[in-house]
Amino acid sequence: MGIPYDVSGSSARTKDESGPKGELLTETQVQWRVEARQKSSEASEWLYKRGLSDETCDKYLLGLEPFARPRLVIPLFRDGVLVNVKRRFLDTGDPNEKYKAVSGRPHVLYPRVLPTTRKLVVCEGEFDALVARQNGLAAVTGTAGMYTWRDEWTEQLRGCQRVDIVFDAGPGPYAEARKLVKRLQDGGIQDAFAVRLARAGLEPGEDLTDWFAKYKRTRRDLRRLIDKQRGGQQ
């Protein structure tokens, strides 16, 4: 199975790509991990609880390393080329341990921004971006973490007419979303807006995954929330 071009590049902080480069996976190793995930009831249950279908997991080549501490594998691509891999332990609640990327390797917007995208949602983590895509939203996240945004990513968003930042509910993520709005506007993307999920009743720390998987809300519900907040300009 070849790696498809249309797959590309967390809420936790991740290291920059300075320093020695860690080893990447081969295409065969990526596929082995996809097949391991497909066979794992534990991984399937974890992903289903987050609203992700088998089709979505297969499309974006989500894998599993079924070791003593199983961890999900998220391949990150740039222009169809594998440039990094993020791993997420299934058995941890520690935000500093949740996500590990390969050291010294690039971070990307995940999944990639399509040239035809006009309205874009920027969310806080890879799984949020995937469940949003699955529900019909053009959504991306930066893979270097909520606190790290790259100027090159702003350049990639220049074709978008409107960008809505939908980070997790709570004052901290909302403050970070406001900072990103200013950064995008300084970079020439004027129609950028920070959305407050807490205004829809979500608790601190809840996110777009909860929006779709826990509360069973829809893309239209989210659009109505965004339009209402944009109308009031908070």
C-alpha positions in Angstrom: 0.0 0.0 0.0 1.5 3.3 -1.0 1.4 6.4 1.1 -1.3 8.7 -0.3 -0.5 12.3 -1.2 -3.6 13.7 0.5 -2.4 12.8 4.0 -0.1 15.3 5.8 1.0 16.9 8.5 -1.3 18.3 20.3 -2.2 19.9 22.9 1.0 19.0 24.7 4.2 20.9 24.2 6.7 19.1 21.9 10.4 19.7 21.2 11.6 21.8 18.3 13.3 20.2 15.4 16.8 21.3 16.6 19.4 18.7 17.5 20.1 15.2 16.2 17.5 13.7 13.9 15.7 10.7 15.2 14.9 7.8 13.0 11.7 7.8 10.9 9.6 4.8 10.0 9.7 3.2 6.6 6.6 2.8 4.5 6.5 -0.9 5.4 6.8 0.0 9.1 3.9 2.5 8.8 1.7 -0.1 7.2 2.6 -2.7 9.8 1.4 -0.3 12.5 -1.8 0.4 10.6 -2.5 -3.3 10.5 -1.7 -3.7 14.2 -4.2 -1.0 15.0 -6.9 -2.7 12.8 -6.4 -5.9 14.8 -6.4 -4.2 18.3 -9.8 -4.1 20.2 -8.1 -1.8 22.7 -7.0 0.8 20.1 -10.4 0.5 18.3 -12.3 1.2 21.5 -10.1 4.2 22.4 -10.6 5.7 18.9 -14.3 5.0 18.7 -14.8 6.8 22.0 -13.2 9.8 20.4 -15.7 9.6 17.5 -13.2 8.3 14.9 -14.4 5.7 12.3 -12.2 2.9 10.9 -12.4 4.7 7.5 -10.9 7.9 9.0 -8.2 6.0 10.9 -7.3 4.1 7.7 -7.3 7.2 5.5 -4.8 9.0 7.8 -2.7 5.9 8.4 -3.2 5.8 12.2 -1.2 3.0 13.6 -0.5 1.1 16.8 2.7 -0.1 18.4 1.4 -3.0 20.6 4.2 -3.0 23.1 4.0 -3.4 26.9 2.7 0.1 26.9 0.7 0.4 23.6 0.9 3.7 21.8 -0.9 5.1 18.8 1.2 6.3 15.9 0.4 9.4 13.9 2.5 9.8 10.7 3.1 13.4 9.7 3.5 14.2 6.0 4.7 17.2 4.0 3.9 17.2 0.3 3.4 13.4 0.5 6.7 12.7 2.2 6.9 11.4 5.8 8.7 14.0 7.9 7.8 13.0 11.4 5.9 10.6 13.6 4.0 11.4 16.8 3.1 8.7 19.3 0.4 8.8 22.0 0.4 6.4 24.9 -3.1 4.9 25.5 -2.6 4.5 29.3 -1.5 8.0 30.4 -3.3 11.1 31.6 -0.1 13.1 32.0 -0.1 15.9 29.5 3.7 16.0 29.4 3.8 12.4 28.4 0.8 12.1 26.1 2.5 12.9 22.8 6.1 12.2 21.7 7.4 13.3 18.3 10.6 12.1 16.7 13.4 14.4 17.8 15.0 16.8 15.3 12.2 16.3 12.7 9.9 19.0 11.2 6.4 19.7 12.5 3.5 20.4 10.1 -0.1 21.5 9.9 -2.1 18.3 10.2 -3.8 17.2 8.0 -2.6 19.4 5.2 -4.5 22.6 4.1 -6.2 22.0 0.8 -5.8 24.7 -1.9 -9.6 25.0 -2.2 -10.2 25.6 1.5 -11.9 29.0 2.2 -13.3 28.5 5.7 -10.8 26.8 8.1 -11.0 25.7 11.7 -7.7 25.5 13.6 -8.0 23.2 16.6 -5.8 22.1 19.4 -4.8 18.5 18.6 -4.5 15.8 15.9 -7.5 13.8 17.0 -9.7 17.0 17.2 -8.6 17.8 13.7 -9.5 14.3 12.4 -12.9 14.1 14.1 -13.7 17.6 12.7 -12.6 16.5 9.2 -14.7 13.4 9.6 -17.7 15.6 10.3 -17.3 17.8 7.3 -15.2 20.6 8.6 -12.0 21.8 7.0 -9.8 21.6 10.1 -6.1 21.5 10.9 -3.9 21.6 13.9 -0.2 22.5 14.4 1.7 19.4 15.5 4.2 21.3 17.6 1.6 22.0 20.3 -0.9 24.7 21.2 2.0 27.0 22.4 4.0 26.8 19.2 3.0 28.3 15.9 5.3 28.6 12.9 5.4 31.5 10.4 5.4 29.0 7.5 2.0 27.8 8.7 0.6 31.3 8.4 1.8 31.4 4.9 0.0 28.1 4.2 -3.3 29.7 5.4 -3.2 32.7 3.0 -5.6 31.1 0.6 -8.3 30.9 3.4 -10.8 33.7 3.6 -11.8 33.0 7.2 -10.0 31.2 10.0 -11.7 30.2 13.3 -9.5 29.1 16.2 -11.4 26.5 18.2 -9.1 25.4 21.1 -10.2 23.5 24.1 -12.8 25.1 26.5 -11.4 27.1 29.4 -9.6 30.5 29.9 -6.1 29.2 29.2 -6.7 27.8 25.8 -8.9 30.7 24.9 -6.1 33.1 25.8 -3.8 31.1 23.5 -6.4 31.3 20.7 -6.5 35.1 21.1 -2.7 35.2 20.7 -2.9 33.1 17.6 -5.6 35.4 16.1 -3.3 38.4 16.6 -0.4 36.5 15.0 -2.4 35.5 12.0 -3.7 39.1 11.6 -0.2 40.4 11.8 0.7 37.9 9.1 -2.0 39.3 6.8 -4.9 37.0 7.6 -7.4 39.6 8.8 -10.5 37.4 9.2 -9.3 35.3 12.1 -11.4 34.7 15.2 -11.1 32.9 18.6 -14.1 30.8 19.5 -15.1 30.0 23.1 -16.4 26.5 23.4 -17.3 27.3 27.1 -20.1 29.5 25.8 -21.8 26.3 24.5 -21.6 24.6 28.0 -18.3 22.7 27.5 -16.3 22.3 30.7 -12.6 23.3 30.9 -10.4 20.9 29.0 -13.2 19.6 26.8 -12.7 20.0 23.1 -14.0 19.3 19.6 -13.7 15.6 20.2 -16.2 16.1 23.1 -18.3 18.3 20.9 -18.9 15.5 18.4 -18.3 12.3 20.4 -19.6 13.1 23.9 -22.3 15.7 23.2 -23.3 14.4 19.8 -23.4 17.9 18.3 -23.0 18.5 14.7 -21.0 20.6 12.2 -24.0 22.9 11.8 -24.3 23.3 15.6 -20.6 24.5 15.6 -21.2 26.8 12.7 -24.1 28.4 14.5 -22.0 28.9 17.6 -19.2 30.4 15.6 -21.5 32.7 13.7 -23.3 33.8 16.9 -20.0 34.7 18.6 -18.6 36.4 15.5 -21.8 38.4 15.3 -21.4 39.6 18.9 -17.6 39.8 18.5 -17.4 38.8 22.2 
